Amino acid sequence: MDLNLEDWRLAGNDGQHRGRPLAIEARGLVKRFEGFTAVGGVDLIVPEGAIYGILGPNGAGKTTTLRMLLGIIDPDEGTRRVLGADRPHDVAHAIGYLPEERGLYPAMKTYEAIAFMGALRGLPLAEGRKRGKVLLEEHGLGYAIDRQIRQLSKGMAQQVQLLGTLVHRPRLVVFDEPFSGLDAINQGRLELMMRAQAAAGTTVIFSTHVIAHAERLCDEVAIIAGGRVPFAGPVDVARDRIPAQVRLETRAGDGLWRAALPADAGHAAKASGANLWTFALPGTGVEPLLRALIDGDAGITSLSIERAGLHDAFVAIAGEAAARALADGTSEEQR
């Protein structure tokens, strides 16, 4: 099992996780294709109302995992529970899904395309058309209500499909690589949309190979590499896998205070005459260090404590090869 025992204790028979009801609980999901194991035992716990990221390089198993959760494909092993249902299809009307491979009928008008996507989830077409027009207006696309999809730019068409994912007001929204192909402005709009959905109580799950999106948006993440999840939990817990780094500048280069610094502290003399020291924050905290520096007359000119970022945590958890694949967009199988 990939999740730690504390996570499973917190997600017990009452369907709660850290005091919150569960939108998704998956245990031991396995999927094989022609003898190849695409997903090799994935465990996930997603609280209701969270923004939850599935972070990993291409080929790591993100899309296959999402498709199993949604019931698009069945796992070869393992169990999943979505919005309280053992069969995802039983709650399909309460789920919005934006696949990575996107497509709209080019002859449809924008509001009709939105209504059509809602109808696939059980929303009456007439109501979908009304909501589609409102959504287009609310998201700055009112001028395009009567345009056909073929008349839109790629970014505008993606926005229309995003709105179609939300038109039936789902309780759970699943986005597969939603930022792919969007420019910076539309990425920002999508982030705001995700935050608004979560603030309204909707659970948002998205897969991504871009660490910055996960770090900015997510309450919790699952790091997936090689079809497995070596870590799943709060972003802060992932970052705390690596000790915070201390950056210290002193006027003095030596003295009795040096004994308070870790033996492996990095040192660089600066052109200004100052001395820069870098090292992991000691387990005893910063107070004993400060006392030794002050008593030893080290001449502190600056001191900062920098917490590890999610990128560093990903490297520590998933390994250098997975991090390189994540950074350049290749799949793990290509390495």
C-alpha positions as CSV (number, residue, x, y, z in Angstrom):
1,M,0.0,0.0,0.0
2,D,1.4,3.4,-1.0
3,L,-0.3,5.7,1.5
4,N,1.0,5.7,5.0
5,L,-0.9,4.0,7.8
6,E,-1.9,7.2,9.4
7,D,-3.7,8.2,6.3
8,W,-5.6,4.9,6.3
9,R,-6.4,5.4,10.0
10,L,-7.8,8.8,9.3
11,A,-9.9,7.4,6.4
12,G,-11.7,4.7,8.3
13,N,-15.1,3.1,7.9
14,D,-16.9,6.4,8.6
15,G,-15.7,7.7,5.2
16,Q,-13.8,10.7,6.8
17,H,-10.3,12.0,6.2
18,R,-8.8,14.6,8.5
19,G,-12.4,15.3,9.7
20,R,-13.8,15.8,6.2
21,P,-16.1,13.4,4.2
22,L,-14.5,11.7,1.3
23,A,-15.2,12.4,-2.4
24,I,-13.0,9.5,-3.5
25,E,-11.4,6.6,-1.9
26,A,-9.3,4.2,-4.0
27,R,-7.3,1.2,-2.7
28,G,-4.8,-0.9,-4.6
29,L,-5.8,0.1,-8.2
30,V,-4.0,-1.9,-10.8
31,K,-4.3,-1.7,-14.6
32,R,-2.5,-3.8,-17.2
33,F,-2.5,-3.4,-20.9
34,E,-1.2,-6.4,-22.9
35,G,1.1,-7.5,-20.2
36,F,2.3,-4.0,-19.4
37,T,1.4,-2.6,-15.9
38,A,0.4,1.0,-16.4
39,V,-0.8,1.4,-12.8
40,G,0.7,-0.8,-10.2
41,G,-1.3,-0.4,-7.0
42,V,-2.5,3.2,-6.5
43,D,-4.2,4.3,-3.3
44,L,-5.9,7.7,-3.1
45,I,-8.0,9.6,-0.5
46,V,-9.6,12.8,-1.7
47,P,-11.6,14.9,0.8
48,E,-14.8,16.7,-0.4
49,G,-14.3,20.3,-1.4
50,A,-10.5,19.9,-1.9
51,I,-8.4,20.9,-4.8
52,Y,-6.4,17.7,-5.3
53,G,-3.5,17.3,-7.7
54,I,-2.1,14.2,-9.3
55,L,1.4,15.1,-10.2
56,G,3.7,13.2,-12.4
57,P,5.5,13.0,-15.8
58,N,3.9,11.8,-18.9
59,G,3.5,8.1,-18.9
60,A,3.4,7.9,-15.1
61,G,-0.1,6.5,-15.0
62,K,-2.1,9.7,-14.3
63,T,-4.7,9.4,-17.1
64,T,-5.2,5.7,-16.5
65,T,-5.8,6.4,-12.8
66,L,-8.3,9.1,-13.6
67,R,-10.2,6.8,-16.1
68,M,-10.4,4.0,-13.5
69,L,-11.8,6.4,-10.9
70,L,-14.4,7.6,-13.3
71,G,-15.4,4.1,-14.5
72,I,-14.3,4.7,-18.1
73,I,-12.1,1.7,-17.6
74,D,-12.3,-0.9,-14.9
75,P,-9.3,-1.8,-12.7
76,D,-7.8,-5.3,-12.9
77,E,-7.4,-5.2,-9.2
78,G,-8.4,-2.9,-6.3
79,T,-11.5,-1.0,-5.3
80,R,-12.8,2.6,-5.7
81,R,-15.6,4.6,-4.1
82,V,-16.7,7.8,-5.7
83,L,-19.1,10.2,-4.1
84,G,-20.3,7.4,-1.9
85,A,-20.9,5.0,-4.8
86,D,-19.0,1.7,-5.5
87,R,-20.0,2.1,-9.2
88,P,-18.8,5.4,-10.6
89,H,-21.5,5.3,-13.3
90,D,-24.2,5.5,-10.6
91,V,-23.0,9.1,-9.8
92,A,-22.0,10.1,-13.4
93,H,-24.6,12.9,-13.3
94,A,-22.7,14.5,-10.4
95,I,-19.3,14.4,-12.1
96,G,-17.7,16.8,-14.6
97,Y,-14.8,15.4,-16.7
98,L,-12.5,17.2,-19.1
99,P,-10.2,14.7,-20.8
100,E,-6.8,15.6,-22.1
101,E,-7.9,14.8,-25.7
102,R,-10.4,17.5,-26.2
103,G,-12.9,17.9,-29.0
104,L,-16.1,19.8,-29.8
105,Y,-18.4,19.6,-32.8
106,P,-17.2,22.5,-35.0
107,A,-20.6,23.4,-36.4
108,M,-22.2,23.8,-33.0
109,K,-22.7,27.3,-31.5
110,T,-20.9,27.8,-28.3
111,Y,-23.9,27.7,-26.0
112,E,-25.2,24.7,-27.8
113,A,-21.9,22.9,-27.3
114,I,-22.1,23.6,-23.6
115,A,-25.7,22.4,-23.4
116,F,-24.8,19.2,-25.3
117,M,-22.1,18.4,-22.8
118,G,-24.5,19.0,-19.9
119,A,-27.1,16.7,-21.6
120,L,-24.5,13.9,-21.6
121,R,-24.7,14.2,-17.8
122,G,-28.5,14.3,-17.6
123,L,-29.1,18.1,-17.8
124,P,-32.2,18.9,-20.0
125,L,-31.1,20.6,-23.2
126,A,-33.3,23.7,-22.7
127,E,-31.9,24.3,-19.3
128,G,-28.4,23.7,-20.6
129,R,-28.8,26.3,-23.3
130,K,-29.9,28.9,-20.7
131,R,-27.0,28.0,-18.4
132,G,-24.6,28.0,-21.3
133,K,-25.5,31.6,-22.2
134,V,-25.1,32.7,-18.6
135,L,-21.8,31.0,-18.2
136,L,-20.4,32.5,-21.4
137,E,-21.4,36.0,-20.2
138,E,-20.0,35.4,-16.8
139,H,-16.7,34.3,-18.2
140,G,-16.2,37.2,-20.7
141,L,-17.3,35.2,-23.7
142,G,-20.8,36.7,-24.2
143,Y,-19.8,38.2,-27.6
144,A,-19.2,34.6,-28.8
145,I,-22.6,33.1,-27.8
146,D,-23.8,32.7,-31.4
147,R,-20.4,31.8,-32.9
148,Q,-19.7,28.3,-34.1
149,I,-16.9,26.4,-32.5
150,R,-15.0,26.5,-35.8
151,Q,-14.9,30.3,-35.6
152,L,-13.1,30.3,-32.2
153,S,-9.5,30.4,-31.4
154,K,-8.0,27.2,-29.8
155,G,-8.0,29.0,-26.4
156,M,-11.6,30.1,-26.6
157,A,-12.7,26.6,-27.7
158,Q,-10.9,25.2,-24.6
159,Q,-12.8,27.7,-22.4
160,V,-16.1,26.6,-23.9
161,Q,-15.3,23.0,-23.2
162,L,-14.3,23.9,-19.6
163,L,-17.7,25.6,-19.2
164,G,-19.4,22.5,-20.6
165,T,-17.7,20.5,-17.9
166,L,-19.3,22.6,-15.2
167,V,-22.8,23.4,-16.7
168,H,-24.6,20.6,-14.9
169,R,-23.2,21.9,-11.6
170,P,-21.3,18.7,-10.6
171,R,-20.1,17.8,-7.1
172,L,-16.8,16.5,-8.4
173,V,-14.8,17.9,-11.3
174,V,-11.9,16.0,-12.9
175,F,-9.5,17.7,-15.2
176,D,-6.8,15.8,-17.1
177,E,-3.9,18.1,-17.9
178,P,-6.3,21.1,-18.1
179,F,-3.5,23.8,-18.5
180,S,-2.1,22.2,-21.6
181,G,-2.3,24.5,-24.6
182,L,-3.6,27.5,-22.6
183,D,-1.8,30.8,-22.6
184,A,-0.8,32.5,-19.4
185,I,-4.0,34.6,-19.2
186,N,-6.3,31.6,-19.7
187,Q,-4.2,29.6,-17.3
188,G,-4.9,32.3,-14.7
189,R,-8.6,32.2,-15.5
190,L,-8.7,28.5,-15.1
191,E,-7.0,28.7,-11.7
192,L,-9.6,31.2,-10.5
193,M,-12.3,29.0,-11.8
194,M,-10.9,26.0,-9.9
195,R,-10.7,28.1,-6.7
196,A,-14.2,29.3,-7.1
197,Q,-15.5,25.7,-7.6
198,A,-13.7,24.5,-4.4
199,A,-15.0,27.5,-2.5
200,A,-18.5,26.5,-3.4
201,G,-17.9,23.0,-2.1
202,T,-17.1,21.2,-5.3
203,T,-14.2,18.7,-5.2
204,V,-11.6,19.5,-7.9
205,I,-9.1,16.9,-9.1
206,F,-6.6,17.6,-11.8
207,S,-3.6,15.9,-13.2
208,T,-0.5,17.9,-14.2
209,H,3.1,17.6,-15.0
210,V,3.7,21.2,-14.0
211,I,4.8,21.5,-10.4
212,A,4.0,25.2,-10.1
213,H,0.3,24.7,-10.8
214,A,0.1,22.0,-8.1
215,E,2.0,24.0,-5.6
216,R,-0.2,27.1,-6.1
217,L,-3.5,25.4,-6.2
218,C,-3.6,22.1,-4.3
219,D,-4.6,21.3,-0.7
220,E,-3.2,17.8,-1.2
221,V,-1.3,16.0,-4.0
222,A,-0.6,12.5,-5.1
223,I,2.9,12.1,-6.6
224,I,2.8,9.4,-9.2
225,A,5.8,7.8,-10.8
226,G,6.1,4.5,-12.6
227,G,2.4,3.7,-12.0
228,R,2.8,4.0,-8.3
229,V,2.1,6.6,-5.6
230,P,5.1,7.0,-3.3
231,F,3.4,10.0,-1.6
232,A,-0.1,11.2,-1.2
233,G,-1.1,13.9,1.3
234,P,-0.9,17.7,2.1
235,V,1.5,19.7,0.0
236,D,3.1,21.0,3.2
237,V,3.8,17.5,4.4
238,A,5.5,16.7,1.1
239,R,7.7,19.8,1.4
240,D,8.6,18.9,5.0
241,R,10.2,15.7,3.7
242,I,13.3,18.0,3.2
243,P,14.7,20.1,6.0
244,A,14.4,23.8,5.6
245,Q,17.6,25.5,4.4
246,V,19.3,28.3,6.4
247,R,21.1,31.1,4.6
248,L,23.3,33.0,7.0
249,E,25.6,36.0,6.3
250,T,28.2,37.0,8.8
251,R,30.9,39.7,9.0
252,A,33.3,37.4,10.8
253,G,34.7,34.4,9.0
254,D,35.7,32.4,12.0
255,G,35.4,32.2,15.8
256,L,34.0,29.9,18.5
257,W,30.5,30.4,17.1
258,R,31.6,28.2,14.1
259,A,31.0,25.1,16.4
260,A,27.3,25.9,16.3
261,L,27.2,25.4,12.5
262,P,26.7,22.0,11.0
263,A,30.0,20.4,9.9
264,D,28.7,20.2,6.3
265,A,27.6,23.9,6.1
266,G,28.5,25.4,2.8
267,H,30.7,28.6,2.9
268,A,31.4,31.3,0.3
269,A,33.3,34.5,0.8
270,K,31.6,37.4,-0.9
271,A,33.4,40.3,-2.7
272,S,31.9,42.6,0.0
273,G,33.9,40.8,2.6
274,A,30.8,39.1,4.1
275,N,30.6,35.3,4.5
276,L,27.7,33.3,3.3
277,W,26.8,30.0,5.0
278,T,24.1,27.5,3.8
279,F,23.0,24.4,5.7
280,A,19.9,22.4,6.7
281,L,18.1,23.8,9.7
282,P,19.3,21.8,12.7
283,G,16.8,19.6,14.5
284,T,17.2,21.8,17.6
285,G,15.8,24.8,15.7
286,V,17.2,28.2,15.1
287,E,17.2,29.6,18.6
288,P,20.4,27.9,19.9
289,L,22.2,28.8,16.7
290,L,21.2,32.5,17.1
291,R,22.4,32.5,20.7
292,A,25.8,31.1,19.7
293,L,26.2,33.6,16.8
294,I,25.3,36.5,19.0
295,D,27.5,35.4,22.0
296,G,30.4,34.6,19.7
297,D,30.2,38.0,17.9
298,A,29.8,36.5,14.5
299,G,28.3,39.8,13.2
300,I,25.1,38.6,11.7
301,T,24.2,40.7,8.6
302,S,21.3,38.5,7.4
303,L,19.6,35.2,8.3
304,S,16.8,33.5,6.5
305,I,15.1,30.1,6.6
306,E,13.8,28.9,3.3
307,R,11.4,26.0,3.2
308,A,11.8,23.4,0.5
309,G,9.6,23.8,-2.6
310,L,7.4,21.1,-4.0
311,H,10.0,20.5,-6.8
312,D,12.6,19.6,-4.3
313,A,10.1,17.4,-2.5
314,F,9.2,15.7,-5.8
315,V,12.9,14.9,-6.5
316,A,13.3,13.5,-3.0
317,I,10.2,11.3,-3.2
318,A,10.1,10.2,-6.9
319,G,13.8,10.4,-7.8
320,E,15.9,12.4,-10.3
321,A,14.8,10.6,-13.4
322,A,11.1,11.2,-12.8
323,A,11.9,14.8,-12.0
324,R,13.8,15.3,-15.3
325,A,10.9,13.7,-17.2
326,L,8.5,16.0,-15.4
327,A,10.5,19.0,-16.3
328,D,10.9,18.3,-20.0
329,G,7.6,16.7,-20.7
330,T,8.9,13.3,-21.8
331,S,7.5,10.0,-20.5
332,E,9.3,7.8,-18.0
333,E,9.3,5.0,-20.5
334,Q,11.5,7.2,-22.8
335,R,14.2,7.3,-20.1
